[in-house]
């Protein structure tokens, strides 16, 4: 059992890619067996996989849940009415167009009517296809209402959520996360989660990837330390609800479309779990940047926090890059970072501070390569 980290009301485990274990009731985890004939406390064993069963061991992602009721105990899924027509997961000539011009979007306005995280999602751009399991989508969200009596499940890909205004209290099947501006949350494909707004209206950015998962970038000549440290990634500890919820709705995103299924219990009824396929969060203030020490500027890839690799070495489906507070000093070079044209699409979003090329306090750069 990993040593828990006390986050006040929320308790976390630390590490990236570890095999974790957590139980909200002592003895809820079966001993030396994943799926015993009779689980402790009469719980149901259930596995969630993030990769195929036969993926190489170092890339195989899965977790075992021990829950009060199986997650499949719900009514059939039906198209959600009304849906959210601003969400896309398939990008083609029929629903989108390419434009090589540099573009800028204004922040989303706060909604006039009650809007939760699901209905507040709006796709800005993307490429590829969730059905083909290759591509990405960039969304923004704005919400003024917590998700009541419902949970969201993204069957298309992983969400990387970057709050820009207002904290998010994210309840997942593995436990709870409290995510503030300046922190990020990664919610892997297939996990059910709910978003509450303790500070009122919230807005931010979401990067979604299809067919792969985020990894820490290789450090190469940097060596063993620097950039994002694995120990600073936090995973929730087991937390569960055991009460009746008549009319509880599971909202599932599949192919960019939303579907509803009704059940009579909370999906957050996992009493214990173990595995390496988990939601997690990271405080961007703990990123250790590297920078120029003599002349010229480093490439922006030196600031990569997480990467979603492709089969082509050195080419990512999507990189999550930040420009945090740092010394930016170099001799004999133009003061701002150099102008460049390359084989990337870059999506810049401001978290806080002023947006100037050479004066950014904290911002995010999502650089998509192909």
C-alpha positions in Angstrom: 0.0 0.0 0.0 1.5 3.4 -1.0 1.8 6.1 1.6 -1.2 8.5 1.2 -0.7 12.2 0.8 -2.9 14.4 3.0 -4.7 17.0 0.9 -7.0 18.1 3.7 -10.5 16.7 2.9 -9.0 14.8 -0.1 -6.3 12.1 0.3 -4.1 11.1 -2.6 -1.5 8.5 -3.7 1.5 9.7 -5.6 3.3 8.5 -8.6 3.0 8.1 -12.4 2.3 4.8 -14.0 2.5 2.9 -10.6 0.4 -0.1 -9.7 -1.7 1.4 -7.0 -4.1 -0.1 -4.4 -6.6 1.6 -2.2 -9.5 0.6 0.0 -12.1 2.7 1.8 -13.0 -0.2 4.1 -10.2 -2.3 5.6 -10.1 -5.8 4.1 -12.2 -4.9 1.0 -9.3 -5.8 -1.3 -9.2 -9.5 -2.0 -5.9 -11.2 -1.0 -3.8 -12.9 -3.7 -6.7 -13.0 -6.2 -8.4 -10.6 -8.5 -11.8 -12.2 -8.9 -12.6 -14.6 -6.1 -15.8 -16.6 -6.0 -16.9 -14.5 -3.1 -15.4 -11.0 -2.6 -15.1 -9.4 0.8 -18.2 -7.6 2.0 -20.1 -9.3 -0.9 -18.7 -6.9 -3.4 -18.5 -7.5 -7.2 -15.2 -7.7 -8.9 -15.0 -5.7 -12.2 -12.0 -4.9 -14.4 -11.6 -1.8 -16.5 -9.0 -1.9 -19.3 -7.2 1.0 -21.0 -5.4 -1.2 -23.5 -5.9 -4.6 -25.1 -5.4 -7.6 -22.8 -2.4 -8.7 -24.8 -0.5 -5.4 -24.9 3.1 -5.6 -23.8 3.4 -5.6 -20.0 5.1 -2.2 -19.8 2.2 -0.6 -21.8 -0.7 -2.7 -20.4 -3.2 -0.5 -18.5 -6.0 -2.0 -16.3 -7.5 -1.7 -12.9 -9.7 -4.0 -10.7 -12.7 -2.5 -9.0 -14.6 -4.0 -6.0 -18.0 -2.4 -6.1 -21.4 -2.7 -4.4 -23.3 -3.1 -7.7 -21.8 -3.9 -11.2 -21.6 -0.9 -13.5 -23.6 -2.7 -16.2 -26.7 -2.6 -14.1 -28.5 0.1 -15.9 -31.2 0.6 -18.6 -30.2 0.6 -22.3 -28.5 3.7 -23.6 -30.6 6.1 -25.6 -29.6 9.3 -27.5 -29.5 12.2 -25.2 -32.3 14.8 -25.7 -31.4 17.6 -26.0 -27.8 16.7 -27.0 -24.8 19.0 -27.3 -24.3 19.8 -30.9 -21.1 21.7 -30.2 -19.1 18.6 -29.5 -17.2 16.8 -32.3 -15.1 13.7 -32.3 -15.1 13.0 -36.1 -13.4 15.6 -38.3 -14.0 15.7 -42.0 -15.0 18.0 -44.8 -18.7 17.7 -43.9 -18.4 19.2 -40.5 -15.1 21.2 -40.4 -12.6 23.0 -42.6 -8.9 23.7 -42.6 -7.5 27.2 -42.3 -3.8 27.9 -42.1 -4.3 31.4 -40.8 -3.3 32.2 -37.2 -6.6 32.5 -35.3 -7.6 33.8 -31.8 -10.7 32.9 -29.8 -12.2 35.0 -27.1 -13.0 33.4 -23.8 -16.3 31.7 -23.6 -19.0 33.8 -22.0 -20.7 32.5 -18.9 -24.0 30.8 -19.8 -27.2 32.6 -19.2 -29.1 29.4 -18.1 -28.0 26.6 -15.8 -25.3 24.7 -17.6 -23.1 21.9 -16.2 -19.8 20.6 -17.5 -21.4 18.2 -20.1 -23.5 20.9 -21.7 -20.8 23.5 -21.4 -18.3 21.6 -23.6 -17.6 23.2 -27.0 -15.2 21.9 -29.6 -12.8 24.4 -31.0 -10.8 22.3 -33.4 -9.4 18.8 -33.9 -8.3 16.2 -36.4 -8.8 12.5 -37.1 -11.5 10.2 -35.8 -12.5 8.6 -32.5 -13.9 5.6 -34.4 -10.5 5.2 -36.2 -8.8 5.5 -32.8 -6.4 8.2 -34.0 -6.7 11.9 -33.6 -7.5 14.6 -31.1 -10.0 17.3 -30.2 -9.5 20.6 -28.5 -12.5 21.8 -26.4 -13.3 24.7 -24.1 -15.9 24.5 -21.4 -17.9 26.9 -19.3 -20.3 25.9 -16.6 -22.3 27.5 -13.8 -24.0 24.4 -12.4 -22.7 21.2 -10.7 -23.6 17.9 -12.3 -26.6 16.8 -10.2 -27.7 13.1 -10.2 -25.6 12.3 -13.2 -22.2 11.2 -14.3 -20.2 11.5 -17.5 -18.3 8.8 -19.3 -16.1 9.5 -22.4 -15.9 6.4 -24.5 -14.0 8.3 -27.2 -10.7 9.0 -25.5 -8.8 10.6 -22.6 -9.7 14.1 -21.3 -6.9 16.4 -20.1 -8.8 19.2 -18.2 -7.2 22.6 -17.5 -9.3 24.9 -15.3 -8.8 28.5 -16.1 -11.4 29.9 -13.7 -13.0 28.2 -10.7 -12.0 25.0 -8.9 -13.4 21.6 -9.9 -14.4 18.9 -7.5 -14.1 15.7 -9.7 -15.6 12.5 -8.3 -14.4 9.4 -10.1 -14.8 5.7 -9.7 -11.4 5.6 -8.0 -12.1 8.5 -5.6 -12.2 12.3 -5.6 -9.9 15.1 -7.0 -9.9 18.8 -6.2 -8.5 20.6 -9.2 -7.7 24.4 -9.1 -6.5 26.7 -11.8 -2.8 26.0 -12.2 -3.5 22.3 -11.9 -4.6 19.7 -14.5 -6.7 16.5 -14.3 -6.5 13.5 -16.6 -9.6 11.4 -16.9 -8.9 8.3 -18.9 -11.3 6.8 -21.5 -14.1 4.8 -20.0 -14.1 6.2 -16.5 -17.3 7.7 -15.1 -16.9 11.0 -13.3 -18.9 13.9 -12.0 -17.9 17.6 -11.9 -19.0 19.9 -9.1 -18.3 23.7 -8.9 -17.4 24.8 -5.3 -16.6 28.4 -6.5 -19.6 28.9 -8.8 -19.0 29.5 -12.5 -16.0 27.8 -14.0 -14.3 27.7 -17.4 -11.2 26.2 -18.9 -9.7 24.0 -21.6 -9.9 20.3 -22.5 -7.6 18.3 -24.7 -8.9 14.9 -25.8 -6.9 12.2 -27.5 -8.2 9.1 -29.3 -6.5 5.7 -29.4 -3.6 6.4 -27.0 -2.8 7.6 -23.5 -0.6 10.3 -22.0 2.9 9.5 -20.9 5.8 11.4 -19.4 8.3 12.4 -22.1 11.7 10.9 -22.2 14.4 13.2 -20.8 17.3 12.3 -23.0 20.4 14.3 -22.3 18.6 16.1 -19.4 19.2 13.0 -17.4 17.2 11.4 -14.6 15.6 14.5 -13.1 13.7 17.6 -14.3 10.5 18.7 -16.0 7.6 16.9 -14.4 8.6 14.5 -11.6 6.6 11.2 -11.4 6.2 11.7 -7.6 4.2 14.9 -8.1 1.3 13.2 -9.9 -1.6 12.5 -7.5 -4.1 9.7 -7.7 -7.3 9.6 -5.7 -7.9 7.1 -2.8 -11.0 4.9 -2.7 -14.2 6.7 -1.8 -17.7 5.4 -2.3 -21.5 6.1 -2.0 -23.9 3.4 -0.9 -27.4 4.8 -1.2 -30.4 4.8 -3.5 -30.4 7.3 -6.4 -33.6 6.9 -8.3 -33.3 8.2 -11.9 -29.5 8.5 -11.8 -28.2 9.2 -15.3 -25.0 8.0 -17.0 -24.2 10.3 -19.9 -21.8 8.6 -22.3 -20.0 10.3 -25.2 -19.5 7.9 -28.1 -18.4 9.2 -31.5 -19.0 12.7 -30.3 -22.7 11.9 -29.7 -24.2 11.8 -26.2 -26.3 8.9 -24.9 -28.2 8.5 -21.6 -28.7 5.4 -19.5 -30.7 5.4 -16.2 -29.9 3.5 -13.1 -31.0 3.6 -9.4 -27.6 3.9 -7.7 -24.5 6.0 -7.8 -21.7 4.8 -10.1 -19.2 5.8 -7.4 -19.8 2.7 -5.4 -16.2 1.3 -5.7 -15.2 0.3 -2.1 -11.7 -0.8 -3.1 -9.5 -0.9 -6.2 -6.0 -1.7 -7.5 -4.3 -1.2 -10.8 -2.4 1.3 -13.0 -5.3 2.6 -15.1 -6.4 5.6 -13.0 -7.5 9.2 -13.1 -4.8 11.6 -11.8 -3.9 15.3 -11.3 -0.8 17.4 -11.4 0.2 20.8 -10.0 1.9 22.8 -12.8 3.8 24.9 -10.2 5.9 21.8 -9.5 7.2 21.6 -13.1 11.0 22.1 -13.2 11.7 24.0 -16.4 14.9 24.2 -18.3 16.0 27.2 -20.3 18.7 29.0 -22.2 21.9 29.7 -20.2 24.1 31.3 -22.8 22.8 32.2 -26.3 19.8 31.4 -28.5 16.5 29.9 -27.3 15.6 26.3 -26.5 12.9 24.7 -28.6 9.5 24.8 -26.9 9.4 21.0 -26.6 11.8 21.4 -23.6 8.7 22.4 -21.7 6.6 19.2 -22.3 4.7 18.0 -19.3 2.8 15.1 -20.9 3.0 13.5 -24.4 0.7 11.2 -26.3 3.1 9.3 -28.6 2.5 7.8 -32.0 4.2 4.8 -33.6 6.7 7.1 -35.3 9.6 7.8 -33.0 9.8 11.4 -31.8 6.4 12.3 -33.2 3.5 12.9 -30.8 -0.2 12.8 -31.5 -0.4 15.6 -28.9 2.1 17.3 -26.5 0.9 19.2 -23.5 3.5 22.0 -23.0 3.6 24.9 -20.5 5.5 28.1 -20.1 5.7 28.6 -16.3 7.5 31.3 -14.4 11.2 31.1 -15.1 14.3 33.1 -15.9 14.5 33.9 -19.6 17.9 35.3 -20.2 20.3 34.8 -23.2 23.1 36.7 -24.8 23.3 37.8 -28.4 19.8 36.8 -29.5 16.4 38.5 -30.2 14.6 38.8 -26.9 11.3 36.9 -27.6 11.6 33.3 -28.6 12.4 33.0 -32.3 9.7 33.0 -35.0 9.2 29.6 -36.4 7.1 27.7 -39.0 7.0 23.9 -38.5 4.9 20.7 -38.9 2.9 21.4 -35.8 -0.5 22.9 -35.0 -0.3 24.9 -31.8 -3.2 25.8 -29.5 -2.3 28.3 -26.8 -4.5 28.9 -23.8 -3.9 31.3 -21.0 -4.4 30.2 -17.4 -3.3 33.4 -15.6 -0.8 36.2 -16.1 -0.2 38.3 -19.2 -0.1 36.8 -22.6 3.1 38.1 -24.2 5.6 35.9 -26.0 8.4 37.0 -23.8 6.3 37.6 -20.6 4.1 34.6 -19.8 3.5 33.7 -16.1 1.6 30.5 -16.6 0.1 29.4 -19.8 -0.4 26.2 -21.8 0.7 25.2 -25.2 -0.9 22.1 -26.8 1.3 21.3 -29.8 -0.1 18.7 -32.1 2.2 16.9 -34.5 1.6 14.7 -37.4 
